[in-house]
């Protein structure tokens, strides 16, 4: 299976650098951004990103506004909110907007890795369902199963 492409978005540069290194050691491909706008620009330029790890509290465009914009432009991308400034209201709002999960800093790395893998798997499942729906009128079930199997194995 192809490695998961992550976008880590946080205004704390030292956190981004350390977390990027730790996630890369776990086999992920990691890009990063230090603001909501920079994250949107990265997503616009790179359609291979599977999962966004997004801070809630950032100067300028906060995480809630950023998730709103990401979901408009890239609805299949999964977003994990990771914040040291959690409130019940921000958690509820993020989940309503389509966040895959909401975690508190400091977060256990194994828990974050597990959530990222779950999110990436969910994205692949969603993409497969869309592909199946599009292929249905044109292909037999046996051929469709072979094609989907090849896609999931890549």
Number of C-alpha atoms within 10 A of each C-alpha: 7 8 12 18 20 25 22 25 28 26 19 13 13 10 12 18 12 10 15 20 12 14 17 13 10 12 11 19 16 19 18 20 20 18 23 27 17 15 23 18 12 16 19 13 10 12 11 11 21 24 25 29 24 31 30 28 19 19 12 10 15 18 24 23 15 22 31 17 16 23 16 11 13 16 14 18 25 27 28 24 26 25 22 13 11 17 11 8 9 17 19 12 15 23 18 11 18 18 24 21 18 21 20 13 12 9 12 10 13 10 11 17 14 11 18 25 16 15 23 24 16 17 18 17 13 14 13 16 13 11 13 17 10 11 13 11 8 8 12 10 12 8 10 16 13 10 13 15 12 10 12 13 9 9
